[in-house]
Amino acid sequence: MQSRVSQCRIIELDKHHHANGNLTVVENHNPIPFDIARTYYIYDIPGGEARGGHSHRKLQQLLVAISGSFDVVLDDGVNTRRVTLNRPYQGLFIVPGIWRVLENFSSGSVCLCLASEHYDERDYTRDYAEFRHLTAGKQ
């Protein structure tokens, strides 16, 4: 089955408000639908630069703007969708088989990524023409 951008969704994370600051909790399968195998974050992105520009064959991920904001452009080979992330208690769940580009980073923004798999270069599709070829056969 071909992945669709409609399968990607915002997940509300557990937020605890306190007079002296807020706390957000993320645990395996609560509320994200996978075990976290890898965590990384992207920061100090120069103005006008984009990140991503690839898809994954197997990996699922949750992207969170833990500081600032940025846009995620999702593409399933047929439809595209733009999602703005700007709240540290919301994450964008991205299913495998979706091309994603992160752009429009605000100054000081930090993107946290929680991934279902350890890094494996073989899981990436980095060429958009190859991605389109792969998705065309599944429609």
N, C-alpha and C positions, 0 to 999 in steps of 0.2 A: 504494500500500500504506500502511496506517495504521501509524504508529509505535507501539510498545508499550514500557511501562516495563521489560520484560525485556531490551530492547535496550540499555538504559543499564547500564553496568558499571564496577566499580572497575578501574583500571589501575595496576599497580605501576610506579613510576618508578625510574629508575636511582639507587640509593643507594650511596654510598661512605662507609664508616665509617673515621674516623681518630681517633687518640687526642686530637687537639686540635679535634675537631668533625666533623660529618657534612656531606656534599655531595650534593645531588640534582640530576640533569641532565635537562632536557627538550629534545628537538629535534624538528623537523618530521618526522613519520612514524616517530619512534623515541622512545617507544612509542605516541604518539598517532596516530590514523589520519587526520590532516589537516594541512595547512600552517597555521601560526599567522599570522593576519592582524592580530590585535588582542590586546593584553594589558591587563588592568586589575585592580585589587584593591579590595575593599570592607573598610572598617575603621571603628573607633569607632562601632559600631552600639549605640544606646541599649538598655538592658535591656528585654526584652519585644517589641522591634520585629522585623519580618520584612522581607525583601527579595525581589526577584523578582516573583512574581505575574504571570507572562506565559509565552508560548511563542514559539518561532521557527519560521518557515516553512522556512528554508534553513540557518541557522547551526547548527553543531555546536560544542560547547564541552567543556572539561575544567575542573572546579572542584577546587581544592586548598585544604585548610585549612593554610596555611603557618604559622599560629600559632593555638593554641586549638582550639575545636571549634564545630560547628554541624550542624544537620540540614537535609537537602534532601528535600522532599516532592515526589515525581514523580507525575504524573497523565496518563494517556493517554486519558481520557474514559470508560474502563471500569474500569481498575484503578489503584490508588494504591500507592505504595511509599515508605517512609521510609529514608533512608540517612544515617548519622552519619559525618561526616568529622572526623577528629582526628589524622591522621598526615600530616606534610608530604611523605612519599614515596609517597602514594597519591592518585590523582585520580579523580573521578567523571566518566566520559564520558557526555554527554547528547546524544542524537540529536535532529534536528529534529522538531517536532510534539508535544513533550512539555511540558505545563504544569509549571512548577517554582516552588516557594516555599522560600526559605531562612529558617530560624527557629532559635530556641534557641541564639543566639550566646553563647558563654562570654565572660567579661571578657577583653579584649585580643585577641580573635580577629581573624584576617585571612583573607579569602577571596580567593585568586588565581583569575582566570578567564583561560583561554587560549581564544580564539575563532577560528573558521575564516573569518570574514568581517569586513570593516570595518563600522562602525556604519551601519545603514540602518533608519530608523524603519518603513519599509514591511515589514520582515521580522518585526516584532513583532505578536503578538495579545495585547492587554492586557486585554480584556474576557472574563471566564470564560464568559459565556453565548454569545458569539461563538465561542470555542474549542470549546465543546460542540457548537454547530451545525456547525462545520467538521469535527469528528471524527465526528459522527453520520452524515454522508454517506459516510464512508470505511470503515464497518464492515460 
